[in-house]
Amino acid sequence: MGRRAIGTLMLLATLSVVGVVLIQLIWLRQSSQYRKEQVALNKEQASQLEKQFNDRVVMALGDVTEQILTINKDSTDLYDAVKQMRPNYFAVTINDTLHPYLLEALLRKEFSRRHIEDDFEYGIYDCFTDSIVYGNYVSQDTAISDTMPHSQLPKLDKDGHYFGVYFPTRQSTLWDEDNDVGWTWIFPTVVTLIVFSFFAYSVWVIMRQKRLSEMKNDFIGNMTHELKTPISTIALSSEVISDPAIVQEPERLREYARIIRSENERLRTQVERVLQLATLDKDSVAMKREAVDMHQVASAAAESIKLPAQERDMRVELHLDAAISTVAGDRVHLTNAVFNLLDNAVKYGKPGTAIEVRSSQRGNELLLSVKDEGIGIRKEDQRHVFERFYRVPTGNVHDVKGFGLGLHYVQQIAFAHGGGVSVRSELGKGSIFTLSLPLNQSS
């Protein structure tokens, strides 16, 4: 898929997601507004119904009070005897003690006449004991009335005798339905976030695959060039030395023989890099575990890189100062890893400079660092240098060849040995790659 096609796909997908989000927001806004209107209407209706209920209770309790005064032959006019203490609790002032069964009978009669069918509890306050001395749960269902324990009716700050009536099935306040409005936002918002997250993840995967595909294409083109050049050079040199007259020119013969040997070594190195990639493509890298002296490995790698370094007028300096240098690992892979670090230092180092190889000990780890005085690496590139196929852009420098596999191989080998690799670099001043490996505990 081309860059333009991917850009168009991303644009259309982004517009689609934005459209979905906008539609969700508009729908949620309209739904919320409608819900609030319904809640306000329901509240108004509920408020009216509650007011009607309270009025009927007050009138019924007023009639009960008048009947009590009549029964007691009390001519006292109890003005405003009925008080609503809470939305579901009423208190009625009386002049004397009252028999509970009489009160219950009067309450049942008046509530029935006023069509008040809610369950209720009542209690009578005794001034002498300063407590609610009797309470009962009254229900239309006799079985419930007999088994339902009554509540502890609160004692009120009132002087004299009174009785209280409590409606337990009534809510003390109207249910705040605004809370329900919030739930209408939560589910669509969660779904939208999931869709957006999936879209963002899909974009990330597509861009990552696109970048990987581009790097693979660069790798294939680079590899083709790297393999084709030495093959062509070997073929031409072979044609020259196949001429019988070349025997008469021994210096020229030796030169072409040297060219064939050099290009053959170059070809072998490139094939080895590809084989390293094939090794890393396996589920796990097979490692031989043996005691390996990293000082010996560093010395052997430095000797192998000596000729390419001399061709660029560079030298390799060893400063192997670690007191313990033995690790448990695979000698071949560790040698390849160190050689790759040195090979990079030669490729990107400046002619006439030195490559320093140092070893030190940090706790139970051996640190082996390779320092060059080369072009350096930008900060934004440093976190990518260990990725497969990644090559740091070199600007106008076009003579640096490679597949972008060396540092990735070093990192994977370090991880396989329980260690790691890091880089410190400053653009224009060089880089330091440090390989850390756990020391052999048995050494």
NULUM-499250 format. One line per 4 residues: their letters; for each residue x, y, z of N, C-alpha, C. Coordinates in steps of 0.2 Angstrom, whole numbers. Each point is the difference from the previous one (the first is absolute). Layout:
residues N
a	X/Y/Z/X/Y/Z/X/Y/Z ~ ... $
***
This chain:
residues 443
mgrr	4/-6/0/-4/6/0/4/6/0 ~ -1/5/-5/4/6/0/-1/5/5 ~ 5/5/0/-1/5/5/-6/4/-1 ~ -2/1/-6/-6/4/-1/-7/-4/2 $
aigt	0/-6/-2/-5/-4/2/-1/-1/8 ~ 5/0/3/0/-1/8/-2/7/2 ~ 2/5/-2/-2/7/2/-7/1/-1 ~ -3/-2/-6/-7/1/-1/-4/-5/4 $
lmll	2/-6/2/-3/-4/4/0/3/7 ~ 5/3/3/1/3/6/-5/6/1 ~ 0/4/-6/-5/5/0/-7/-2/1 ~ -2/-5/-4/-7/-2/0/-2/-3/6 $
atls	5/-4/3/-2/-3/7/0/5/5 ~ 4/5/0/0/6/5/-7/4/-1 ~ -2/1/-6/-6/4/-1/-6/-4/3 ~ 1/-7/-1/-6/-4/2/0/0/8 $
vvgv	5/-1/3/0/0/7/-2/7/3 ~ 2/5/-3/-2/7/2/-7/0/-1 ~ -3/-2/-6/-7/0/-1/-4/-4/5 ~ 2/-6/2/-3/-4/5/0/4/7 $
vliq	6/3/2/0/3/6/-5/6/0 ~ 0/4/-5/-4/6/-1/-8/-2/1 ~ -1/-5/-4/-7/-3/0/-2/-2/8 ~ 5/-4/3/-1/-2/7/-1/6/4 $
liwl	4/5/-1/-1/6/5/-7/4/-1 ~ -2/0/-7/-6/4/-1/-6/-5/3 ~ 0/-6/-1/-5/-4/2/0/0/8 ~ 6/0/3/0/0/7/-3/7/3 $
rqss	2/5/-4/-3/6/3/-7/1/-1 ~ -3/-3/-5/-7/0/-1/-4/-4/5 ~ 3/-6/1/-2/-5/4/0/3/7 ~ 5/3/2/1/3/7/-5/5/1 $
qyrk	-1/4/-5/-5/6/0/-7/-3/1 ~ -2/-5/-4/-6/-3/1/-1/-4/6 ~ 5/-3/3/0/-3/6/-1/5/6 ~ 3/5/0/-1/5/5/-7/3/0 $
eqva	-3/1/-6/-7/2/-1/-4/-5/3 ~ 1/-6/-1/-4/-6/3/0/0/7 ~ 7/1/3/1/0/7/-4/5/3 ~ 1/6/-3/-4/6/3/-7/-1/0 $
lnke	-3/-3/-5/-7/-1/0/-2/-5/5 ~ 4/-6/0/-1/-5/5/0/3/7 ~ 5/4/1/1/3/7/-6/4/2 ~ -3/4/-5/-6/4/1/-6/-4/2 $
qasq	-1/-5/-4/-5/-5/1/0/-3/7 ~ 6/-2/1/1/-4/7/-1/5/5 ~ 3/6/-1/-1/5/6/-8/2/1 ~ -4/0/-6/-7/1/1/-3/-6/4 $
lekq	2/-6/-2/-3/-6/3/2/0/7 ~ 6/1/2/2/0/7/-4/6/4 ~ -1/6/-3/-3/5/4/-8/-3/1 ~ -3/-3/-5/-6/-2/1/-1/-5/5 $
fndr	5/-5/0/1/-5/6/0/3/7 ~ 5/5/0/1/3/7/-6/4/2 ~ -4/3/-5/-6/4/2/-5/-5/3 ~ -1/-6/-3/-5/-5/2/2/-3/7 $
vvma	7/-1/1/2/-2/6/-2/5/6 ~ 2/6/-2/-1/6/5/-8/0/2 ~ -4/0/-5/-7/0/1/-3/-6/4 ~ 3/-6/-2/-2/-6/4/2/0/7 $
lgdv	6/3/2/3/0/6/-4/6/4 ~ -2/5/-3/-4/5/3/-7/-3/2 ~ -3/-4/-4/-6/-3/2/1/-5/6 ~ 6/-3/0/1/-5/5/1/4/7 $
teqi	3/6/0/1/4/5/-7/2/3 ~ -4/3/-4/-7/2/2/-4/-6/3 ~ 1/-6/-3/-4/-5/3/3/-2/7 ~ 6/0/1/3/-1/7/-2/5/5 $
ltin	-1/7/-2/-2/5/4/-8/-2/2 ~ -3/-2/-5/-7/-2/1/-1/-5/5 ~ 4/-6/-1/0/-6/4/2/2/7 ~ 5/4/1/2/3/7/-4/5/3 $
kdst	-5/2/-4/-5/6/2/5/6/2 ~ 4/1/-4/5/6/1/-2/6/-5 ~ -2/5/2/-2/6/-4/6/4/-2 ~ 6/-2/1/6/5/-2/0/0/-7 $
dlyd	1/5/-3/2/1/-7/7/0/-1 ~ 2/-6/-3/7/-1/-2/2/3/-6 ~ 2/6/-1/1/3/-6/7/-2/-3 ~ 0/-2/-6/6/-2/-4/3/-6/4 $
avkq	-4/-5/2/3/-5/4/4/-5/-5 ~ -1/0/-6/3/-5/-4/6/3/-3 ~ 6/-2/0/7/2/-2/3/-5/-5 ~ 2/2/-6/4/-5/-4/7/2/2 $
mrpn	3/-5/4/7/1/2/5/-2/-5 ~ -2/-5/-4/5/-2/-6/-5/-2/-6 ~ 3/-1/-6/-5/-1/-5/-4/-7/1 ~ 2/-4/4/-4/-6/1/-1/-1/8 $
yfav	0/5/4/-1/-1/7/-4/6/2 ~ -6/-1/4/-4/5/2/-1/-1/8 ~ -1/6/3/-1/-1/8/-6/4/1 ~ -4/-2/5/-7/3/2/0/1/7 $
tind	-1/6/2/0/2/7/-7/-2/3 ~ 0/-3/6/-6/-2/4/1/3/7 ~ -6/0/4/0/3/7/2/-6/5 ~ -1/-6/-1/0/-5/5/3/-7/-3 $
tlhp	1/-4/4/2/-7/-3/-6/-3/-4 ~ 2/-5/-4/-5/-3/-5/2/-7/0 ~ -6/-4/0/1/-7/-1/2/-2/-7 ~ 5/-4/-1/3/-1/-7/-5/-4/-4 $
ylle	-4/-4/3/-5/-4/-5/-5/5/-3 ~ -2/5/5/-5/5/-3/3/4/-5 ~ 6/2/1/4/4/-5/0/-4/-7 ~ 2/-6/1/1/-4/-6/-7/-1/-4 $
allr	-5/-1/4/-7/0/-4/-1/6/-3 ~ 1/6/3/-2/6/-3/4/1/-6 ~ 7/-1/0/4/1/-5/-2/-4/-6 ~ -2/-7/1/-2/-4/-5/-6/3/-4 $
kefs	-5/2/4/-6/2/-2/1/6/-4 ~ 3/5/2/1/7/-4/5/-1/-6 ~ 5/-4/1/4/-1/-6/-4/-4/-6 ~ -4/-5/2/-4/-3/-4/-5/5/-4 $
rrhi	-3/4/4/-5/5/-3/3/5/-4 ~ 7/1/1/3/5/-4/4/-4/-6 ~ -1/-6/-1/4/-4/-5/7/0/1 ~ 3/0/6/7/-1/2/1/-7/1 $
eddf	3/-3/-5/1/-8/0/8/-1/2 ~ 4/4/2/7/-1/1/0/-3/7 ~ 5/-5/1/2/-2/7/2/5/4 ~ -1/0/6/2/5/5/2/-3/7 $
eygi	3/4/4/2/-2/7/-2/6/4 ~ -2/-2/6/-2/6/5/3/-1/6 ~ 1/5/4/3/-1/7/-3/6/4 ~ -1/-1/7/-3/5/4/6/2/5 $
ydcf	1/6/1/5/3/5/-3/1/7 ~ 3/-3/5/-2/0/7/5/6/3 ~ -3/5/3/3/5/3/4/-2/6 ~ -3/-5/4/2/-2/6/7/-4/-1 $
tdsi	0/-4/-5/6/-4/-1/5/3/-5 ~ -3/5/-3/4/4/-5/3/-5/-6 ~ -5/-4/-3/2/-5/-5/-6/-1/-4 ~ 1/-3/-6/-5/-3/-4/-2/-7/3 $
vygn	-6/-1/3/-1/-6/4/-4/-5/-4 ~ -2/2/-6/-3/-5/-4/0/1/-7 ~ 1/-5/-4/1/1/-7/-2/-6/-4 ~ -3/0/-5/-3/-6/-4/1/2/-7 $
yvsq	1/-6/-4/0/1/-7/-7/-2/-3 ~ -3/4/-4/-7/-1/-2/0/-1/-8 ~ -2/-6/-2/0/-1/-8/-7/-2/-2 ~ -2/1/-6/-6/-3/-3/0/-8/0 $
dtai	6/-3/0/1/-7/1/1/-2/7 ~ -5/-3/3/0/-2/7/7/-4/2 ~ 2/-5/-5/6/-4/2/6/4/0 ~ 1/5/-4/5/5/0/0/4/7 $
sdtm	-6/2/1/-1/4/6/2/-3/6 ~ -1/-7/1/2/-4/6/7/-1/0 ~ 3/-1/-5/7/-2/0/5/5/-1 ~ -2/6/-3/5/6/-1/2/3/6 $
phsq	6/1/2/2/4/6/0/7/-2 ~ -3/4/5/0/7/-1/6/3/1 ~ 1/6/-3/6/4/1/0/4/6 ~ 6/2/2/1/4/6/-2/7/-2 $
lpkl	-6/2/2/-2/7/-2/4/5/4 ~ 2/5/-4/4/5/4/-4/4/5 ~ 3/2/5/-3/4/5/1/7/-2 ~ -6/4/1/1/7/-3/0/5/6 $
dkdg	3/6/-2/1/5/5/-7/4/1 ~ -4/-4/4/-7/3/1/-2/0/7 ~ -4/5/2/-2/0/7/-7/-4/0 ~ -2/-4/5/-6/-3/1/-1/-6/-4 $
hyfg	-6/-2/-1/-1/-7/-3/-1/1/-7 ~ 2/-5/-4/-1/0/-7/1/-7/-3 ~ -3/-2/-5/1/-6/-4/3/1/-7 ~ 4/-4/-2/3/0/-7/-2/-5/-5 $
vyfp	0/2/-6/-2/-5/-5/6/0/-6 ~ 2/-6/-1/6/0/-5/-2/-5/-6 ~ 2/2/-6/-2/-4/-6/7/-2/-2 ~ 2/-7/1/6/-2/-1/1/-2/-8 $
trqs	-5/-1/-3/0/-1/-8/1/6/-4 ~ -1/6/3/1/6/-3/8/2/0 ~ 3/3/-6/6/2/1/0/7/3 ~ 6/1/4/0/6/4/1/6/-5 $
tlwd	3/-1/-6/1/5/-5/-1/-3/-7 ~ -2/4/-4/-1/-2/-7/7/-3/-3 ~ -1/-5/-3/6/-3/-3/3/5/-5 ~ 7/1/0/3/5/-4/1/-3/-7 $
ednd	-4/1/-5/1/-4/-6/6/3/-4 ~ 3/6/2/5/3/-4/6/-5/0 ~ 0/-5/5/6/-5/0/-1/-4/-6 ~ -7/-2/-1/-1/-4/-6/2/3/-7 $
vgwt	0/7/0/2/3/-6/7/-2/-1 ~ 4/0/5/8/-1/-1/1/-7/-3 ~ -4/-5/1/1/-7/-3/-1/0/-7 ~ -5/5/-3/-1/0/-7/7/3/-3 $
wifp	4/3/3/7/2/-3/5/-5/1 ~ 0/-4/5/5/-5/1/1/-5/-5 ~ -5/-4/-2/1/-5/-4/2/2/-7 ~ -4/5/-3/3/3/-7/7/2/0 $
tvvt	2/4/6/6/2/0/6/-5/1 ~ -2/-6/3/5/-5/1/0/-4/-7 ~ -5/-1/-4/0/-3/-6/4/5/-5 ~ -1/6/0/4/5/-4/7/-1/1 $
livf	2/0/7/7/0/2/3/-7/-3 ~ -4/-5/0/3/-7/-2/1/0/-8 ~ -5/3/-3/0/1/-7/7/4/-2 ~ 0/6/3/6/4/-1/7/-3/2 $
sffa	0/-4/5/6/-3/2/2/-6/-5 ~ -5/-3/-3/1/-5/-5/2/3/-6 ~ -3/6/-2/3/3/-6/7/3/1 ~ 1/2/6/7/3/1/5/-6/0 $
ysvw	-2/-6/3/5/-6/-1/0/-2/-7 ~ -5/0/-4/0/-2/-7/5/4/-4 ~ -1/7/2/5/4/-4/7/-1/2 ~ 1/-1/6/7/-2/3/3/-6/-4 $
vimr	-4/-5/0/2/-6/-3/1/1/-8 ~ -4/3/-3/1/1/-7/6/4/-2 ~ 1/6/4/6/4/-1/7/-4/2 ~ -1/-4/5/6/-5/2/1/-5/-5 $
qkrl	-5/-3/-3/1/-5/-5/3/4/-7 ~ -3/6/-1/3/3/-6/7/2/1 ~ 2/2/6/7/2/1/4/-6/0 ~ -2/-6/2/4/-6/0/0/-2/-7 $
semk	-5/0/-4/0/-2/-7/5/5/-4 ~ 0/6/1/5/5/-3/7/-2/2 ~ 1/-2/6/7/-2/2/2/-6/-3 ~ -5/-5/-1/2/-6/-3/2/1/-7 $
ndfi	-4/4/-3/1/2/-7/7/3/-1 ~ 2/4/5/7/3/0/5/-5/1 ~ -2/-5/4/5/-6/2/1/-4/-7 ~ -5/-2/-3/0/-4/-6/4/4/-5 $
gnmt	-1/6/-1/4/4/-5/7/1/2 ~ 1/1/6/7/1/2/4/-7/0 ~ -4/-6/2/3/-6/0/2/-2/-8 ~ -4/1/-4/1/-1/-7/6/3/-3 $
helk	1/7/2/6/4/-2/6/-3/3 ~ -1/-1/7/6/-3/4/3/-6/-3 ~ -5/-5/-2/2/-6/-3/2/0/-7 ~ -3/4/-4/1/1/-7/7/3/-1 $
tpis	2/5/4/7/3/-2/6/-5/1 ~ 0/-4/6/6/-4/0/0/-6/-5 ~ -6/-2/-2/-1/-5/-5/3/2/-6 ~ -2/6/-2/2/3/-7/8/1/0 $
tial	2/3/6/8/1/0/3/-7/0 ~ -2/-5/3/3/-7/0/0/-2/-7 ~ -6/1/-4/-1/-3/-6/5/4/-5 ~ 1/6/0/5/4/-4/7/-2/2 $
ssev	2/-1/6/6/-2/2/2/-7/-3 ~ -5/-4/1/1/-7/-3/2/0/-7 ~ -4/4/-4/1/0/-7/7/3/-2 ~ 2/5/4/7/2/-1/6/-5/1 $
isdp	-1/-3/6/5/-5/2/0/-7/-4 ~ -6/0/-4/0/-6/-4/3/1/-7 ~ 3/6/-1/4/1/-6/7/-3/1 ~ 2/-4/-5/7/-3/1/5/5/1 $
aivq	-1/6/-3/6/5/0/1/3/7 ~ -5/-1/4/1/3/7/5/-3/4 ~ 2/-6/-3/6/-3/4/6/4/-1 ~ 1/3/-5/6/4/-1/0/7/4 $
eper	-6/1/3/0/6/5/-2/-2/7 ~ 5/-2/3/-1/-3/7/-3/5/5 ~ 2/6/0/-3/6/4/-7/1/-1 ~ -2/0/-7/-7/1/-1/-4/-6/2 $
lrey	3/-6/-1/-4/-6/2/-1/0/7 ~ 5/2/4/-1/0/8/-5/5/2 ~ 0/6/-4/-5/5/2/-7/-3/-2 ~ -2/-3/-5/-6/-3/-2/-2/-5/5 $
arii	5/-4/2/-1/-6/5/-2/3/7 ~ 3/6/1/-2/4/7/-7/2/-1 ~ -2/3/-6/-6/3/0/-6/-6/0 ~ 2/-6/-3/-5/-5/1/-1/-2/7 $
rsen	6/-1/4/0/-2/7/-4/5/4 ~ 1/7/-1/-3/5/4/-8/0/-2 ~ -2/-1/-6/-7/1/-2/-3/-7/3 ~ 4/-5/0/-3/-7/2/-2/1/8 $
erlr	5/3/3/-1/1/8/-6/5/1 ~ 0/5/-4/-6/5/0/-6/-4/-1 ~ 0/-4/-5/-7/-4/-1/-1/-5/5 ~ 5/-3/3/-1/-4/6/-3/3/6 $
tqve	2/7/1/-2/4/6/-8/1/-1 ~ -1/2/-6/-7/2/-2/-5/-6/1 ~ 2/-6/-2/-4/-6/0/-1/-2/8 ~ 6/2/4/-1/-2/7/-5/5/3 $
rvlq	0/6/-2/-5/4/3/-7/-2/-2 ~ -1/-3/-6/-7/-2/-1/-1/-7/4 ~ 5/-4/1/-1/-6/4/-2/2/7 ~ 3/6/2/-1/2/7/-8/2/1 $
latl	-2/3/-6/-7/2/0/-5/-6/0 ~ 2/-5/-3/-4/-7/0/0/-3/6 ~ 6/1/4/0/-3/7/-4/3/4 ~ -1/7/0/-4/4/4/-7/-1/-1 $
dkds	-2/-2/-7/-7/-1/-1/-3/-6/3 ~ 4/-5/3/-2/-6/3/-4/3/7 ~ -4/-5/2/-3/2/7/4/1/5 ~ 6/-3/1/5/1/5/7/-1/-3 $
vamk	5/4/2/6/-1/-2/4/-6/4 ~ 2/-5/-4/3/-5/4/7/2/2 ~ 1/-1/7/6/3/3/4/-6/3 ~ 7/0/-2/4/-5/4/2/4/6 $
reav	0/-4/6/2/3/6/7/-2/2 ~ 5/4/0/7/-2/2/3/6/3 ~ 5/-1/3/4/6/3/4/4/-5 ~ -2/6/-1/3/4/-6/4/6/3 $
dmhq	6/1/-1/4/6/2/-1/5/-5 ~ -4/5/2/-1/6/-5/6/4/-2 ~ 5/0/4/6/3/-2/3/-3/-6 ~ 0/-7/0/3/-4/-6/-5/2/-6 $
vasa	-7/0/2/-4/1/-6/1/7/-3 ~ 1/5/5/1/7/-3/7/0/-4 ~ 5/-3/3/6/0/-4/0/-3/-7 ~ -4/-6/0/-1/-3/-6/-4/4/-5 $
aaes	-5/3/2/-4/5/-4/4/5/-3 ~ 4/3/5/4/6/-2/5/-2/-6 ~ 3/-6/1/5/-3/-5/-4/-1/-7 ~ -6/-2/0/-4/-1/-6/-1/6/-3 $
iklp	-2/6/4/-2/6/-3/7/4/-2 ~ 6/-2/2/6/4/-1/1/2/-7 ~ -1/-4/-5/1/1/-7/-5/6/-3 ~ -6/-1/1/-5/5/-2/1/7/3 $
aqer	3/0/7/1/6/3/6/3/-3 ~ 5/-4/-2/6/3/-3/-1/3/-6 ~ -5/-3/-4/-2/3/-7/-3/7/1 ~ -3/1/6/-3/7/1/5/4/5 $
dmrv	6/-2/1/5/4/4/-2/0/7 ~ -3/-5/2/-3/0/7/4/-6/4 ~ 0/1/7/3/-5/4/-5/-2/6 ~ 2/-6/2/-5/-3/6/5/0/6 $
elhl	-3/3/5/4/0/7/-4/-4/5 ~ 3/-4/3/-3/-5/5/2/3/7 ~ -5/1/4/1/2/7/-4/-5/4 ~ 2/-6/1/-4/-6/3/2/0/8 $
daai	-3/4/4/2/1/7/-5/-4/5 ~ -5/-4/-3/-4/-3/5/4/-6/4 ~ -1/0/6/3/-5/4/-2/-7/-2 ~ -7/-1/-1/-3/-6/-2/-3/1/-7 $
stva	2/-4/-4/-3/1/-7/-3/-7/-3 ~ -2/-4/4/-3/-7/-2/-7/0/0 ~ -4/-1/-5/-7/-1/0/-2/-7/-2 ~ -6/-1/1/-3/-7/-2/-4/2/-7 $
gdrv	2/-3/-5/-3/2/-6/2/-4/-6 ~ -2/2/-6/2/-3/-7/6/4/-3 ~ 5/-3/0/6/4/-3/-1/2/-7 ~ -3/-3/-4/-1/2/-7/-4/6/0 $
hltn	-6/0/3/-4/5/0/2/6/3 ~ 4/-1/6/3/6/3/5/3/-4 ~ 4/-4/-3/5/3/-5/-3/4/-6 ~ -5/-3/-2/-4/4/-6/-2/7/3 $
avfn	-3/0/6/-3/6/3/6/5/1 ~ 5/-2/2/6/5/1/2/2/-6 ~ 1/-4/-5/2/1/-7/-4/5/-3 ~ -7/0/1/-5/4/-3/1/7/3 $
lldn	1/1/6/2/6/3/6/3/-3 ~ 5/-3/0/6/2/-3/-1/2/-8 ~ -3/-4/-3/-2/1/-7/-3/7/-1 ~ -5/1/4/-4/6/0/5/6/1 $
avky	4/-1/5/5/6/2/4/1/-6 ~ 3/-5/-4/4/1/-5/-4/4/-6 ~ -6/-2/-1/-4/3/-5/-2/7/1 ~ -2/2/6/-2/6/1/5/5/4 $
gkpg	6/-3/1/5/4/3/4/4/-5 ~ 3/5/2/4/5/-4/7/-3/-1 ~ 2/1/-6/7/-3/-2/5/4/4 ~ 5/-4/2/6/3/5/-2/0/7 $
taie	-6/-3/2/-2/0/7/1/-7/3 ~ -1/0/7/1/-7/3/-6/-3/2 ~ -1/-6/1/-6/-4/2/3/-3/7 ~ -4/2/5/2/-2/7/-5/-6/2 $
vrss	3/-5/2/-3/-6/3/1/0/8 ~ -4/1/4/1/0/7/-5/-5/4 ~ 3/-3/5/-4/-5/4/1/3/7 ~ -6/-1/4/0/1/7/-5/-4/3 $
qrgn	-1/0/7/-4/-4/4/-5/4/4 ~ -6/-2/-1/-6/4/4/-4/-5/4 ~ 2/-1/6/-4/-5/4/2/-7/-3 ~ -5/-4/-2/1/-6/-3/-1/0/-7 $
elll	1/6/-3/0/1/-7/7/2/-3 ~ 1/-3/-6/6/2/-4/-2/5/-5 ~ 3/6/0/-2/5/-5/6/1/-5 ~ -2/-1/-7/5/0/-5/-3/6/-5 $
svkd	4/5/0/-2/6/-4/5/1/-6 ~ -3/2/-6/3/2/-6/-1/7/-2 ~ 5/4/0/0/7/-1/3/2/-6 ~ -4/4/-4/3/3/-6/0/8/0 $
egig	3/3/-5/0/7/-1/-3/1/-7 ~ -6/-2/0/-3/0/-7/-5/6/0 ~ -5/-1/-5/-5/5/-1/-5/1/5 ~ -1/-5/5/-5/0/5/-7/-1/-2 $
irke	-4/-1/5/-7/-1/-2/-5/5/3 ~ -5/2/-3/-4/5/3/-5/-4/5 ~ -2/4/5/-4/-2/6/-6/-4/-3 ~ -3/3/-5/-7/-3/-2/2/-7/-4 $
dqrh	6/-1/-2/2/-6/-3/2/-5/4 ~ 3/2/6/3/-5/5/-5/-6/2 ~ -7/2/1/-4/-5/2/-2/-5/-5 ~ 2/1/-6/-2/-4/-6/6/-4/-2 $
vfer	6/1/2/6/-3/-3/0/-7/1 ~ -3/-3/5/0/-7/1/-6/-4/-3 ~ -4/4/-4/-6/-3/-4/3/-4/-6 ~ -3/-5/-2/2/-4/-6/-1/5/-6 $
fyrv	5/-1/-4/0/4/-7/1/7/1 ~ 0/3/6/1/7/1/7/3/-2 ~ 0/5/-4/7/3/-1/-1/7/1 ~ 5/3/4/0/7/1/2/4/-6 $
ptgn	-5/5/-2/2/4/-6/7/3/1 ~ 4/0/-5/6/3/0/1/6/-4 ~ -5/3/-2/0/6/-4/3/-1/-7 ~ 6/4/-1/3/-1/-6/6/-5/-1 $
vhdv	0/-4/6/5/-6/0/-3/-6/-3 ~ 2/-2/-6/-3/-5/-3/4/-7/-1 ~ 6/1/3/5/-6/0/-1/-5/5 ~ -5/1/5/0/-4/5/-6/-6/-1 $
kgfg	3/-6/-1/-5/-5/-2/-2/-4/6 ~ -5/-4/-1/-3/-4/6/-7/-2/-1 ~ -2/-4/4/-7/-3/-1/-5/3/6 ~ 3/3/5/-4/2/6/-1/-6/4 $
lglh	4/-5/0/-1/-6/4/5/-1/6 ~ 6/4/-1/5/-2/5/-2/2/7 ~ -3/6/2/-1/2/7/-6/-4/2 ~ -5/-2/-4/-6/-4/2/3/-7/2 $
yvqq	5/-2/-4/3/-7/2/3/1/7 ~ 4/5/1/3/1/6/-5/0/6 ~ -5/4/-1/-5/0/6/-3/-6/1 ~ -2/-4/-5/-3/-7/1/4/-5/4 $
iafa	7/1/-2/5/-5/3/1/2/7 ~ 0/7/2/1/2/6/-6/-2/5 ~ -6/1/-3/-6/-3/4/0/-7/1 ~ 2/-4/-5/0/-7/1/5/-2/5 $
hggg	5/4/2/5/-2/5/-2/4/6 ~ -6/3/1/-2/3/6/3/7/1 ~ 2/3/-5/3/6/0/-3/5/-4 ~ 3/5/-2/-3/6/-4/6/4/-4 $
vsvr	-2/4/-4/4/5/-3/-3/7/0 ~ 4/5/0/-2/7/1/5/4/-5 ~ -3/6/-1/4/5/-4/0/7/3 ~ 6/3/0/0/7/1/4/3/-6 $
selg	-3/6/-2/3/3/-6/-2/7/0 ~ 5/4/-4/-1/7/-1/1/1/-7 ~ -4/3/-3/1/1/-8/6/4/-1 ~ 4/-3/-5/6/3/-2/6/-1/5 $
kgsi	-1/-4/5/6/-1/5/1/-8/1 ~ -5/-4/-2/1/-7/1/-5/-3/4 ~ 1/-7/1/-5/-4/4/4/-5/4 ~ -3/-2/5/2/-5/5/-5/-6/0 $
ftls	1/-6/-2/-5/-5/1/3/-5/6 ~ -4/-1/4/2/-4/6/-4/-6/1 ~ 3/-6/0/-3/-7/0/1/-2/7 ~ -6/-2/4/1/-2/7/-2/-7/0 $
lpln	4/-4/3/-2/-8/1/2/-2/7 ~ -5/-4/2/1/-3/7/6/-4/1 ~ 4/1/5/7/-4/1/-2/-7/1 ~ 4/-5/-2/0/-7/2/0/-1/7 $
qss	-5/-2/4/0/-1/7/5/-5/2 ~ 2/-5/-4/4/-6/2/8/2/-1 ~ 1/6/-3/7/2/-1/3/2/6 $
***
